[in-house]
């Protein structure tokens, strides 16, 4: 039970006892007390005046006096112009801490019975994953974890964009320029080799713009099932899939459901025919099919080309329809960059016009681009930050920083290697996830690996420090040991902060923002370090106080692990 719920329950009892009137607990307005007033939580008494028939202060004083007299967890109150500010006693904070320590799944919210699909990554098979993909993958993976912690059943999905003009561009360049090169003959990861083909095509097209017609013909031939084009497509996609799998493994990313555009684009064609039959779509003289959205404040949207080939939205329509039907989804979250805001606005609108009520349950988690100090990345020009290279560079930076600290001399080589990967990946993930998804972010690898400040390594180091204290402890402790001790003001502050964790999980889930969890974890780590600096723990001579403090910091370590796990980040026990 949260502090707000506790006060709602007790205040409802007070109103019944004093005024003989039952009120719904959830109707009572409770919030954290503003800093300029004394108290922990505030009950708004204005809505109660019809019941009490008293002035605001008189109402507040009557309820406050009853609570202090009858609820040992409430120690004091003050009533200010319709706001009853309540202070909790040590009894409440200790009972609250005991409940948190005792709850093994603290932070996991009750089941909602809802099923949510989260689609993310969804790469094109014409290039390797890059820094922009990393932000997409980390957001999608973390949002999936958070929604699961919010009590939902979550299906992590990806749609591999393995067909289309962009794929044919890489295929065309490979045939014209690469002389049968393979990953084996070049020593390159397959996705990197295909990416080289894509960059080479862009240069070719600059000099010979007319080659785009040959690329379009290749796409038509592919849709017609031409054996040569299909064989080339299958071979090059196979190279890319293998490369993607290696990158996903390095990032700790996995999917429950993988769809391929070559399987889904025909589903969209069936919906195009349905839309024509319903009068939602119109066919132009050249055979192309459009949806007129001008009455909705948008424009005409192409849903099928004149040559009969699909566009992006064609297969997105079909895929959405199949997923809601096959998985009985309550909602579907698409993690896609903000350059596609218009696309998803159109997608929802068209699905609604086609009669699908669930169209309103489609959510676009629109995120900002990742930029570098030198500007935007461009795949066609080969100026992207490759995901594999970035993961490796983060490992090397973590290794260098850790070795300079000189704290791992007695750690085995194998354990050190594991630690370097954990720190490097934690730094990368946290630096990206801590930024609100909607914001464009500037990525700075060196800043992300800093062991001080709002970084992953700082939180990892804080966890390792707590684990070190717990290893050195010579007394056992448990939930029962937090009762009967007078907590200090700093300890009450920590218990308050720990108690916010479930609400932060709910907030992050509602906002689809892992940044909420990241910054909560940072606040908790920062508060621990201040507490550790000011408060003796292992040197505490009073054994009851020592046990209390050990139980408190053990819970802090557990909450840090839980919070960072929602971001896909591991915390080491030593650094």
Number of C-alpha atoms within 10 A of each C-alpha: 9 12 20 17 15 14 24 21 16 18 20 19 20 22 20 13 13 12 13 12 13 13 17 9 16 12 10 19 17 21 14 14 18 12 8 6 11 15 19 19 20 25 24 19 24 17 13 17 15 8 14 19 11 13 13 21 18 18 23 27 16 17 25 24 16 17 22 18 11 13 15 13 19 21 19 18 23 18 22 16 14 20 21 26 25 24 20 20 18 20 18 19 23 24 17 21 24 21 17 20 21 14 11 10 12 18 22 18 17 10 12 11 10 14 18 23 26 24 25 26 26 22 17 19 26 28 27 26 26 18 23 19 21 23 25 27 26 24 28 28 26 26 27 29 20 28 24 22 23 23 18 22 18 22 19 21 23 24 20 18 19 24 21 23 17 19 23 26 25 26 24 22 22 23 13 11 13 14 8 9 14 18 17 9 8 10 10 14 20 24 24 21 25 27 22 22 24 27 21 21 24 19 14 16 14 10 9 10 11 11 16 17 10 13 21 17 14 22 23 18 15 20 18 11 12 13 11 11 19 16 13 17 19 12 12 22 22 15 19 25 17 13 22 22 13 13 19 18 10 15 21 14 17 15 15 10 13 13 15 15 20 15 12 20 22 18 19 25 21 14 19 25 14 14 21 15 11 13 12 17 24 19 16 11 8 9 13 16 23 20 22 16 16 10 8 9 6 12 12 14 18 20 26 22 17 15 10 14 18 20 17 16 20 24 23 20 24 20 22 21 18 15 13 18 10 9 12 12 18 16 18 23 21 20 26 23 20 19 11 12 14 10 16 20 14 19 18 21 16 22 21 14 16 19 11 14 10 17 21 13 14 19 17 22 25 20 22 19 22 21 18 16 8 7 10 12 18 11 18 17 13 16 12 18 17 19 20 21 12 18 20 15 15 24 25 15 22 26 18 12 16 18 14 10 10 10 11 16 10 8 13 9 11 8 10 18 13 12 24 22 20 20 30 25 27 28 29 28 24 26 25 26 23 22 19 18 25 14 13 14 18 17 16 14 17 13 14 25 26 17 20 13 14 21 24 32 28 21 29 26 20 26 26 18 20 21 18 14 14 19 10 9 16 8 11 10 17 15 19 16 21 27 19 14 16 16 20 11 9 15 20 18 15 20 20 16 15 23 21 15 22 17 14 18 25 21 17 20 23 12 15 25 23 34 22 20 27 27 19 22 25 22 14 20 22 17 17 22 14 11 17 14 10 10 15 12 20 17 10 13 10 8 13 15 18 22 23 27 23 23 22 23 22 20 21 23 23 15 21 27 20 23 24 25 15 23 27 20 24 19 24 20 17 17 22
